[in-house]
Amino acid sequence: MKSYEIRVRPTRGFKRDVSREVAAVFVDGYEKDLAFLSTNREKLVEAFQKMICPDVFYFATLEGEIVGILACSNNQNRALTIDKTILRNSFGYVKGSMAYYFMKDEFNKKLSYLDDTGYIECVATAVKARGKGISTALMSYVLENEDYHRYILEVVDTNKVAYRLYKKLGFTEFKRKKETFSKMKGFKHRIYMELCVS
């Protein structure tokens, strides 16, 4: 099996602003979910770049190019701050308001977990780099370098590849939550998984 030279780094304190590249990978990774907003990739990247919280993001490079992202959020910071004004200015009043309505609870809600818990979200890999171990490298780096004793993540029931990866890394399922508007969103349950480290 071919091995790739993947480097993982935190965005906080990095010598240059990588929010645009991070937003581009986010848009690639969540293209299907964001399609209702716009099919204009540039417009999506521009909007989400302004809502990213660099303190909790990690990025992976392959041959010097950013191709993967992961956020390890906590009870102080989430990966994104969904901003109604940015969304309305970028996608129009109606679409922007709808996007805000659907995304605000997902990202703007403060996590109720204890200080010792890291919440993994926004894991994404650029299309051209998939299947090369990017997500595994990001997850491994965070688990080795963060100081949390418990890690929680959620994965939708249709994302079998991610579910298998998390199980392989030692995560176990502890809750399933039925999704509202499941037909529209294309999945039935959110699966919550956890990993406790000593």
GROMACS elastic network, one bead per residue, 0.5 to 0.9 nm:
[ bonds ]
;  ai    aj funct       b0    kb
    2   132     6  0.86374   500
    3     6     6  0.89852   500
    3   132     6  0.78824   500
    3   133     6  0.87594   500
    4    62     6  0.73513   500
    4    63     6  0.86811   500
    4   132     6  0.69401   500
    4   133     6  0.80491   500
    5    61     6  0.82752   500
    5    62     6  0.61874   500
    5    63     6  0.70697   500
    6    60     6  0.63859   500
    6    61     6  0.56145   500
    6    62     6  0.50547   500
    6    63     6  0.76088   500
    6    64     6  0.87769   500
    6   132     6  0.89890   500
    6   133     6  0.82996   500
    6   134     6  0.70293   500
    6   137     6  0.72052   500
    7    59     6  0.82141   500
    7    60     6  0.53980   500
    7    61     6  0.52093   500
    7    62     6  0.68135   500
    7    63     6  0.88188   500
    7    64     6  0.83752   500
    7   137     6  0.80156   500
    7   138     6  0.87111   500
    8    58     6  0.68025   500
    8    59     6  0.56268   500
    8    61     6  0.64859   500
    8    68     6  0.88040   500
    8   137     6  0.71703   500
    8   138     6  0.62554   500
    8   141     6  0.68637   500
    8   142     6  0.89981   500
    9    12     6  0.88079   500
    9    14     6  0.79719   500
    9    57     6  0.88103   500
    9    58     6  0.55554   500
    9    59     6  0.56094   500
    9    60     6  0.65694   500
    9    61     6  0.84814   500
    9   138     6  0.86854   500
    9   141     6  0.84221   500
   10    13     6  0.74624   500
   10    14     6  0.69210   500
   10    54     6  0.83352   500
   10    55     6  0.80176   500
   10    56     6  0.76801   500
   10    57     6  0.60505   500
   10    59     6  0.63259   500
   10    60     6  0.89435   500
   11    14     6  0.52894   500
   11    15     6  0.87876   500
   11    16     6  0.87523   500
   11    17     6  0.79645   500
   11    18     6  0.70834   500
   11    19     6  0.81713   500
   11    22     6  0.89813   500
   11    54     6  0.55686   500
   11    55     6  0.67177   500
   11    56     6  0.75473   500
   11    57     6  0.56254   500
   11    58     6  0.55277   500
   11    59     6  0.67818   500
   12    15     6  0.88751   500
   12    54     6  0.55546   500
   12    56     6  0.73281   500
   12    57     6  0.73889   500
   12    58     6  0.82622   500
   13    16     6  0.83146   500
   13    54     6  0.88742   500
   13    55     6  0.83926   500
   14    17     6  0.72059   500
   14    18     6  0.81431   500
   17    20     6  0.77205   500
   17    21     6  0.89113   500
   18    21     6  0.54370   500
   18    22     6  0.61749   500
   18    23     6  0.86048   500
   18    54     6  0.87240   500
   18    59     6  0.89500   500
   18    66     6  0.86793   500
   19    23     6  0.59433   500
   19    24     6  0.84807   500
   19    48     6  0.88980   500
   19    49     6  0.55842   500
   19    50     6  0.80410   500
   19    52     6  0.69787   500
   19    53     6  0.87280   500
   19    54     6  0.72317   500
   20    23     6  0.50814   500
   20    24     6  0.61541   500
   20    25     6  0.88221   500
   20    45     6  0.68680   500
   20    46     6  0.73328   500
   20    48     6  0.84421   500
   20    49     6  0.54011   500
   20    50     6  0.86640   500
   21    25     6  0.63929   500
   21    26     6  0.86136   500
   21    45     6  0.84751   500
   21    49     6  0.83635   500
   21    65     6  0.88544   500
   21    66     6  0.64655   500
   21    67     6  0.83340   500
   22    25     6  0.53234   500
   22    26     6  0.62456   500
   22    27     6  0.87293   500
   22    45     6  0.88519   500
   22    49     6  0.75337   500
   22    52     6  0.83620   500
   22    57     6  0.84314   500
   22    58     6  0.88055   500
   22    59     6  0.71406   500
   22    66     6  0.73630   500
   22    67     6  0.83648   500
   22    68     6  0.78232   500
   22    69     6  0.64992   500
   23    27     6  0.61101   500
   23    28     6  0.85849   500
   23    44     6  0.83285   500
   23    45     6  0.53496   500
   23    46     6  0.77148   500
   23    47     6  0.85443   500
   23    48     6  0.57713   500
   23    49     6  0.50430   500
   23    50     6  0.87131   500
   23    51     6  0.89341   500
   23    52     6  0.74260   500
   24    27     6  0.51413   500
   24    28     6  0.62298   500
   24    29     6  0.86128   500
   24    41     6  0.81222   500
   24    42     6  0.83039   500
   24    44     6  0.82490   500
   24    45     6  0.53165   500
   24    46     6  0.85750   500
   24    48     6  0.84951   500
   24    49     6  0.80718   500
   24   126     6  0.82375   500
   25    29     6  0.60058   500
   25    30     6  0.85233   500
   25    45     6  0.86869   500
   25    66     6  0.78288   500
   25    67     6  0.64009   500
   25    68     6  0.63572   500
   25    69     6  0.68326   500
   25   124     6  0.64263   500
   25   125     6  0.62041   500
   25   126     6  0.53193   500
   25   127     6  0.85870   500
   26    29     6  0.51110   500
   26    30     6  0.60808   500
   26    31     6  0.81145   500
   26    45     6  0.81159   500
   26    48     6  0.82684   500
   26    68     6  0.84386   500
   26    69     6  0.72925   500
   26   122     6  0.70705   500
   26   123     6  0.79781   500
   26   124     6  0.59943   500
   26   125     6  0.78090   500
   26   126     6  0.81339   500
   27    30     6  0.52689   500
   27    31     6  0.54226   500
   27    34     6  0.74098   500
   27    41     6  0.72384   500
   27    44     6  0.67182   500
   27    45     6  0.63049   500
   27    48     6  0.80313   500
   27   124     6  0.87249   500
   27   126     6  0.88308   500
   28    31     6  0.51703   500
   28    32     6  0.87257   500
   28    41     6  0.83793   500
   28   124     6  0.76420   500
   28   125     6  0.73927   500
   28   126     6  0.57319   500
   28   127     6  0.67154   500
   29    32     6  0.81906   500
   29    68     6  0.89823   500
   29   122     6  0.85052   500
   29   123     6  0.78867   500
   29   125     6  0.58649   500
   29   126     6  0.63583   500
   29   127     6  0.74742   500
   30    33     6  0.53507   500
   30    34     6  0.61761   500
   30    35     6  0.86016   500
   30   122     6  0.87146   500
   30   124     6  0.75784   500
   31    34     6  0.51756   500
   31    35     6  0.59678   500
   31    39     6  0.85044   500
   31    41     6  0.86375   500
   32    35     6  0.52895   500
   32    36     6  0.81076   500
   33    36     6  0.70822   500
   33    37     6  0.86143   500
   33   185     6  0.75704   500
   34    37     6  0.55164   500
   34    38     6  0.68021   500
   34    39     6  0.80226   500
   34    44     6  0.80599   500
   34    99     6  0.88769   500
   35    38     6  0.53014   500
   35    39     6  0.55884   500
   35    40     6  0.87745   500
   36    39     6  0.77787   500
   36    95     6  0.81103   500
   36    99     6  0.86607   500
   37    40     6  0.88822   500
   37    44     6  0.81184   500
   37    91     6  0.66247   500
   37    95     6  0.61827   500
   37    96     6  0.75637   500
   37    98     6  0.88594   500
   37    99     6  0.71442   500
   38    41     6  0.74761   500
   38    43     6  0.76152   500
   38    44     6  0.69720   500
   38    91     6  0.72332   500
   38    95     6  0.89639   500
   39    42     6  0.89301   500
   39    43     6  0.84458   500
   39    44     6  0.80839   500
   40    43     6  0.54329   500
   40    44     6  0.64904   500
   40    45     6  0.88499   500
   41    44     6  0.51399   500
   41    45     6  0.61282   500
   41    46     6  0.85693   500
   42    45     6  0.51024   500
   42    46     6  0.60746   500
   42    47     6  0.86250   500
   43    46     6  0.51981   500
   43    47     6  0.62999   500
   43    48     6  0.87680   500
   43    90     6  0.69402   500
   43    91     6  0.82486   500
   44    47     6  0.52379   500
   44    48     6  0.61673   500
   44    49     6  0.84020   500
   44    90     6  0.80121   500
   44    91     6  0.87499   500
   45    48     6  0.53612   500
   45    49     6  0.58714   500
   45    50     6  0.88127   500
   46    49     6  0.53210   500
   46    50     6  0.69162   500
   46    90     6  0.83981   500
   47    50     6  0.56837   500
   47    51     6  0.70911   500
   47    86     6  0.64848   500
   47    87     6  0.68601   500
   47    89     6  0.89018   500
   47    90     6  0.63924   500
   47    91     6  0.89216   500
   48    51     6  0.50629   500
   48    52     6  0.64011   500
   48    80     6  0.81337   500
   48    82     6  0.85416   500
   48    86     6  0.87097   500
   48    87     6  0.87796   500
   49    52     6  0.56581   500
   50    53     6  0.87351   500
   50    80     6  0.89985   500
   50    81     6  0.87911   500
   50    83     6  0.88688   500
   50    86     6  0.79092   500
   51    79     6  0.84650   500
   51    80     6  0.53254   500
   51    81     6  0.51643   500
   51    82     6  0.61444   500
   51    83     6  0.69525   500
   51    86     6  0.83682   500
   52    55     6  0.89801   500
   52    57     6  0.84596   500
   52    78     6  0.88126   500
   52    79     6  0.61086   500
   52    81     6  0.66372   500
   52    82     6  0.87605   500
   53    56     6  0.63153   500
   53    57     6  0.70849   500
   53    71     6  0.88762   500
   53    77     6  0.75112   500
   53    78     6  0.69138   500
   53    79     6  0.52836   500
   53    80     6  0.55613   500
   53    81     6  0.71910   500
   54    57     6  0.53761   500
   54    58     6  0.83165   500
   54    71     6  0.87962   500
   54    79     6  0.77304   500
   54    80     6  0.89787   500
   55    58     6  0.88082   500
   55    71     6  0.87927   500
   55    73     6  0.86513   500
   55    77     6  0.77506   500
   55    78     6  0.89884   500
   55    79     6  0.83127   500
   56    70     6  0.83442   500
   56    71     6  0.52259   500
   56    72     6  0.53006   500
   56    73     6  0.55521   500
   56    74     6  0.82618   500
   56    77     6  0.71458   500
   56    78     6  0.72769   500
   56    79     6  0.62383   500
   57    69     6  0.69316   500
   57    70     6  0.57342   500
   57    72     6  0.64363   500
   57    73     6  0.80942   500
   57    79     6  0.69340   500
   57   122     6  0.88344   500
   58    68     6  0.83453   500
   58    69     6  0.56739   500
   58    70     6  0.53161   500
   58    71     6  0.60757   500
   58    72     6  0.78793   500
   58   138     6  0.72519   500
   58   141     6  0.89876   500
   58   142     6  0.80434   500
   59    66     6  0.65283   500
   59    67     6  0.75089   500
   59    68     6  0.55470   500
   59    70     6  0.65093   500
   59    71     6  0.87285   500
   59   138     6  0.72929   500
   60    65     6  0.81221   500
   60    66     6  0.56590   500
   60    67     6  0.59263   500
   60    69     6  0.62260   500
   60    70     6  0.86322   500
   60   125     6  0.88811   500
   60   134     6  0.67799   500
   60   135     6  0.85013   500
   60   137     6  0.77448   500
   60   138     6  0.65761   500
   61    64     6  0.53359   500
   61    67     6  0.55966   500
   61    68     6  0.69039   500
   61   134     6  0.84646   500
   62    65     6  0.53539   500
   62    66     6  0.65943   500
   62    67     6  0.65411   500
   62    68     6  0.87553   500
   62   129     6  0.80806   500
   62   134     6  0.85210   500
   63    66     6  0.85946   500
   66    69     6  0.80891   500
   66   126     6  0.84239   500
   67   124     6  0.84040   500
   67   125     6  0.57098   500
   67   126     6  0.50601   500
   67   127     6  0.83795   500
   67   128     6  0.81919   500
   67   129     6  0.63520   500
   67   130     6  0.88258   500
   67   134     6  0.77175   500
   68   123     6  0.75796   500
   68   124     6  0.56580   500
   68   126     6  0.61855   500
   68   129     6  0.80528   500
   68   134     6  0.61198   500
   68   135     6  0.69192   500
   68   138     6  0.76881   500
   69   122     6  0.71166   500
   69   123     6  0.56141   500
   69   124     6  0.54010   500
   69   125     6  0.65564   500
   69   126     6  0.89032   500
   69   134     6  0.86179   500
   69   135     6  0.78614   500
   69   138     6  0.72916   500
   70    79     6  0.88374   500
   70   120     6  0.71031   500
   70   121     6  0.63555   500
   70   122     6  0.54714   500
   70   124     6  0.66359   500
   70   135     6  0.79541   500
   70   138     6  0.66274   500
   70   139     6  0.77092   500
   70   142     6  0.87814   500
   71    78     6  0.81156   500
   71    79     6  0.57796   500
   71   119     6  0.79058   500
   71   120     6  0.57072   500
   71   121     6  0.52590   500
   71   122     6  0.57832   500
   71   123     6  0.68138   500
   72    78     6  0.81667   500
   72    79     6  0.75696   500
   72   118     6  0.57837   500
   72   119     6  0.53766   500
   72   121     6  0.64650   500
   72   122     6  0.87045   500
   72   142     6  0.75768   500
   72   146     6  0.86411   500
   72   151     6  0.87441   500
   73    76     6  0.77590   500
   73    77     6  0.56943   500
   73    78     6  0.50082   500
   73    79     6  0.60891   500
   73   111     6  0.85881   500
   73   117     6  0.87692   500
   73   118     6  0.57592   500
   73   120     6  0.61733   500
   73   121     6  0.72086   500
   74    77     6  0.54966   500
   74    78     6  0.65405   500
   74   110     6  0.84839   500
   74   111     6  0.66306   500
   74   112     6  0.88371   500
   74   113     6  0.74425   500
   74   114     6  0.83490   500
   74   115     6  0.72096   500
   74   116     6  0.85718   500
   74   117     6  0.65905   500
   74   118     6  0.52153   500
   74   119     6  0.57845   500
   74   120     6  0.87098   500
   75    78     6  0.76846   500
   75   110     6  0.60374   500
   75   112     6  0.62509   500
   75   113     6  0.60801   500
   75   114     6  0.70227   500
   75   115     6  0.66505   500
   75   117     6  0.80875   500
   75   118     6  0.82660   500
   75   119     6  0.85874   500
   76   110     6  0.70654   500
   76   111     6  0.76167   500
   76   115     6  0.87702   500
   77    80     6  0.84600   500
   77    81     6  0.89930   500
   77   110     6  0.76744   500
   77   111     6  0.84086   500
   78    81     6  0.70316   500
   78   107     6  0.63983   500
   78   108     6  0.71945   500
   78   109     6  0.82919   500
   78   110     6  0.74595   500
   78   111     6  0.79850   500
   78   119     6  0.86722   500
   78   121     6  0.87452   500
   79   107     6  0.71611   500
   79   121     6  0.71884   500
   79   122     6  0.72049   500
   80   107     6  0.59683   500
   80   108     6  0.74175   500
   81   104     6  0.79551   500
   81   107     6  0.63237   500
   81   108     6  0.57227   500
   82    86     6  0.82859   500
   82    87     6  0.80370   500
   82    99     6  0.89432   500
   82   100     6  0.66043   500
   82   103     6  0.68013   500
   82   104     6  0.57272   500
   82   107     6  0.66163   500
   82   108     6  0.63218   500
   83    86     6  0.54549   500
   83    87     6  0.63141   500
   83    88     6  0.87109   500
   83   100     6  0.70471   500
   83   104     6  0.81425   500
   84    87     6  0.51850   500
   84    88     6  0.60638   500
   84    89     6  0.85060   500
   84    96     6  0.67217   500
   84    97     6  0.65359   500
   84    99     6  0.82701   500
   84   100     6  0.55840   500
   84   101     6  0.86685   500
   84   104     6  0.87697   500
   85    88     6  0.51478   500
   85    89     6  0.59716   500
   85    90     6  0.84010   500
   85    93     6  0.89687   500
   85    96     6  0.79457   500
   85    97     6  0.87316   500
   86    89     6  0.51919   500
   86    90     6  0.59939   500
   86    91     6  0.84603   500
   86    96     6  0.79585   500
   87    90     6  0.51377   500
   87    91     6  0.58322   500
   87    92     6  0.73873   500
   87    93     6  0.80654   500
   87    95     6  0.79085   500
   87    97     6  0.71961   500
   87    99     6  0.72107   500
   87   100     6  0.70208   500
   88    91     6  0.53728   500
   88    94     6  0.74096   500
   88    95     6  0.70800   500
   88    97     6  0.62980   500
   88    99     6  0.87970   500
   88   100     6  0.86188   500
   89    92     6  0.57953   500
   89    93     6  0.72755   500
   89    96     6  0.74541   500
   90    93     6  0.88332   500
   90    96     6  0.73049   500
   91    94     6  0.80085   500
   91    95     6  0.58890   500
   91    96     6  0.53256   500
   92    95     6  0.57307   500
   92    96     6  0.55427   500
   92    97     6  0.81417   500
   93    96     6  0.52404   500
   93    97     6  0.58887   500
   93    98     6  0.85336   500
   94    97     6  0.52468   500
   94    98     6  0.62156   500
   94    99     6  0.86306   500
   95    98     6  0.50674   500
   95    99     6  0.60391   500
   95   100     6  0.85073   500
   96    99     6  0.51329   500
   96   100     6  0.61428   500
   96   101     6  0.86090   500
   97   100     6  0.50899   500
   97   101     6  0.61616   500
   97   102     6  0.87273   500
   98   101     6  0.50291   500
   98   102     6  0.62392   500
   98   103     6  0.85345   500
   99   102     6  0.52073   500
   99   103     6  0.59049   500
   99   104     6  0.81278   500
  100   103     6  0.52219   500
  100   104     6  0.54630   500
  100   105     6  0.87832   500
  101   104     6  0.58292   500
  101   105     6  0.76858   500
  102   105     6  0.70019   500
  102   106     6  0.76103   500
  103   106     6  0.51878   500
  103   107     6  0.63313   500
  103   108     6  0.79463   500
  104   107     6  0.54179   500
  104   108     6  0.50599   500
  104   109     6  0.71389   500
  105   108     6  0.56594   500
  105   109     6  0.54289   500
  106   109     6  0.66217   500
  107   110     6  0.79596   500
  108   111     6  0.89729   500
  109   112     6  0.88676   500
  110   113     6  0.89723   500
  111   114     6  0.86198   500
  111   119     6  0.83998   500
  113   116     6  0.79697   500
  113   117     6  0.61009   500
  113   118     6  0.82510   500
  113   119     6  0.84940   500
  114   117     6  0.56315   500
  114   118     6  0.88061   500
  115   118     6  0.80237   500
  115   148     6  0.79586   500
  116   147     6  0.76950   500
  116   149     6  0.54555   500
  116   150     6  0.63423   500
  116   151     6  0.86005   500
  117   147     6  0.89326   500
  117   148     6  0.53733   500
  117   149     6  0.61908   500
  117   151     6  0.55635   500
  117   152     6  0.72437   500
  118   146     6  0.83513   500
  118   147     6  0.86314   500
  118   148     6  0.58078   500
  118   149     6  0.79609   500
  118   150     6  0.63315   500
  118   152     6  0.63753   500
  118   153     6  0.86294   500
  119   150     6  0.85770   500
  119   151     6  0.57463   500
  119   153     6  0.57256   500
  119   154     6  0.87801   500
  120   123     6  0.75784   500
  120   139     6  0.87465   500
  120   151     6  0.69985   500
  120   152     6  0.61747   500
  120   154     6  0.78306   500
  121   152     6  0.89622   500
  121   153     6  0.64420   500
  121   154     6  0.75017   500
  123   135     6  0.71038   500
  123   138     6  0.85928   500
  123   139     6  0.89016   500
  124   134     6  0.88448   500
  124   135     6  0.73078   500
  125   128     6  0.82815   500
  125   129     6  0.64944   500
  125   130     6  0.61252   500
  125   134     6  0.68312   500
  125   135     6  0.69845   500
  126   129     6  0.55113   500
  126   130     6  0.65971   500
  127   130     6  0.56277   500
  128   131     6  0.88875   500
  129   132     6  0.60596   500
  129   133     6  0.85233   500
  129   134     6  0.73933   500
  130   133     6  0.74517   500
  130   134     6  0.72080   500
  130   135     6  0.86945   500
  131   134     6  0.75337   500
  131   135     6  0.89209   500
  132   135     6  0.84722   500
  132   136     6  0.89486   500
  133   136     6  0.52199   500
  133   137     6  0.61370   500
  133   138     6  0.87175   500
  134   137     6  0.51767   500
  134   138     6  0.62759   500
  134   139     6  0.86850   500
  135   138     6  0.50817   500
  135   139     6  0.60699   500
  135   140     6  0.84463   500
  135   162     6  0.87149   500
  135   165     6  0.84572   500
  136   139     6  0.51839   500
  136   140     6  0.59748   500
  136   141     6  0.84672   500
  136   165     6  0.73631   500
  136   166     6  0.87541   500
  136   169     6  0.82339   500
  137   140     6  0.51845   500
  137   141     6  0.60602   500
  137   142     6  0.86626   500
  138   141     6  0.52195   500
  138   142     6  0.62887   500
  138   143     6  0.86630   500
  139   142     6  0.52818   500
  139   143     6  0.61327   500
  139   144     6  0.85865   500
  139   166     6  0.88014   500
  139   169     6  0.82913   500
  140   143     6  0.51840   500
  140   144     6  0.61305   500
  140   145     6  0.85445   500
  140   169     6  0.81115   500
  141   144     6  0.52089   500
  141   145     6  0.59736   500
  141   146     6  0.82664   500
  142   145     6  0.51450   500
  142   146     6  0.55210   500
  143   146     6  0.59238   500
  143   147     6  0.81274   500
  143   148     6  0.82431   500
  143   151     6  0.83717   500
  143   197     6  0.86376   500
  144   147     6  0.81771   500
  146   149     6  0.89699   500
  148   151     6  0.69111   500
  148   196     6  0.86759   500
  148   197     6  0.77693   500
  149   195     6  0.83301   500
  149   196     6  0.57128   500
  149   197     6  0.50223   500
  149   198     6  0.61294   500
  150   194     6  0.69591   500
  150   195     6  0.57032   500
  150   197     6  0.61177   500
  150   198     6  0.86551   500
  151   171     6  0.84707   500
  151   193     6  0.82822   500
  151   194     6  0.54819   500
  151   195     6  0.51641   500
  151   196     6  0.63877   500
  151   197     6  0.81972   500
  152   171     6  0.83535   500
  152   192     6  0.70574   500
  152   193     6  0.56900   500
  152   195     6  0.66238   500
  152   196     6  0.88437   500
  153   166     6  0.89713   500
  153   171     6  0.87890   500
  153   191     6  0.82928   500
  153   192     6  0.58151   500
  153   193     6  0.54536   500
  153   194     6  0.65142   500
  153   195     6  0.89921   500
  154   190     6  0.62651   500
  154   191     6  0.53474   500
  154   193     6  0.60985   500
  154   194     6  0.88004   500
  155   158     6  0.83844   500
  155   159     6  0.67567   500
  155   160     6  0.88041   500
  155   162     6  0.72275   500
  155   163     6  0.66313   500
  155   189     6  0.85850   500
  155   190     6  0.57434   500
  155   191     6  0.52069   500
  155   192     6  0.66041   500
  155   193     6  0.79558   500
  156   159     6  0.56240   500
  156   160     6  0.83165   500
  156   162     6  0.89451   500
  156   163     6  0.82942   500
  156   187     6  0.65101   500
  156   188     6  0.76791   500
  156   189     6  0.59176   500
  156   191     6  0.58451   500
  156   192     6  0.87615   500
  157   160     6  0.68023   500
  157   163     6  0.80039   500
  157   187     6  0.62809   500
  157   188     6  0.66620   500
  157   189     6  0.55236   500
  157   190     6  0.61912   500
  157   191     6  0.64911   500
  158   161     6  0.87745   500
  158   163     6  0.89515   500
  158   186     6  0.79895   500
  158   187     6  0.59309   500
  158   188     6  0.80463   500
  158   189     6  0.84378   500
  159   162     6  0.56833   500
  159   163     6  0.63455   500
  159   164     6  0.88782   500
  159   187     6  0.89220   500
  160   163     6  0.50044   500
  160   164     6  0.61441   500
  160   165     6  0.86128   500
  161   164     6  0.53252   500
  161   165     6  0.63219   500
  161   166     6  0.88389   500
  162   165     6  0.50038   500
  162   166     6  0.62012   500
  162   167     6  0.86143   500
  163   166     6  0.52931   500
  163   167     6  0.62672   500
  163   168     6  0.86495   500
  163   191     6  0.87254   500
  164   167     6  0.51494   500
  164   168     6  0.61368   500
  164   169     6  0.87020   500
  165   168     6  0.50700   500
  165   169     6  0.63236   500
  165   170     6  0.88839   500
  165   171     6  0.88695   500
  166   169     6  0.50404   500
  166   170     6  0.64863   500
  166   171     6  0.53670   500
  166   172     6  0.79511   500
  166   193     6  0.80901   500
  167   170     6  0.51337   500
  167   172     6  0.62345   500
  167   173     6  0.83977   500
  167   193     6  0.86272   500
  168   171     6  0.72859   500
  169   195     6  0.86237   500
  170   194     6  0.83755   500
  170   195     6  0.63363   500
  170   196     6  0.88766   500
  171   193     6  0.57462   500
  171   194     6  0.51015   500
  171   196     6  0.82695   500
  172   192     6  0.83413   500
  172   193     6  0.50871   500
  172   194     6  0.54571   500
  172   195     6  0.65916   500
  173   176     6  0.80084   500
  173   191     6  0.67918   500
  173   192     6  0.57450   500
  173   194     6  0.65187   500
  174   191     6  0.78239   500
  174   192     6  0.58854   500
  174   193     6  0.56353   500
  174   194     6  0.70252   500
  175   190     6  0.82727   500
  175   191     6  0.59921   500
  175   192     6  0.51027   500
  175   193     6  0.71799   500
  176   189     6  0.61309   500
  176   190     6  0.56416   500
  176   192     6  0.61372   500
  177   188     6  0.84478   500
  177   189     6  0.53260   500
  177   190     6  0.51494   500
  177   191     6  0.65546   500
  177   192     6  0.80269   500
  178   182     6  0.81236   500
  178   188     6  0.59666   500
  178   190     6  0.65719   500
  179   182     6  0.53336   500
  179   185     6  0.84931   500
  179   187     6  0.73588   500
  179   188     6  0.54603   500
  179   189     6  0.52615   500
  179   190     6  0.66593   500
  180   183     6  0.84493   500
  180   184     6  0.89603   500
  180   185     6  0.85125   500
  180   188     6  0.81026   500
  180   189     6  0.89615   500
  181   184     6  0.54442   500
  181   185     6  0.62275   500
  181   186     6  0.85692   500
  181   187     6  0.89454   500
  181   188     6  0.87259   500
  182   186     6  0.57348   500
  182   187     6  0.53770   500
  182   188     6  0.52256   500
  182   189     6  0.79593   500
  183   186     6  0.52038   500
  183   187     6  0.68287   500
  183   188     6  0.76514   500
  184   187     6  0.82724   500
  185   188     6  0.83075   500
  187   190     6  0.80539   500
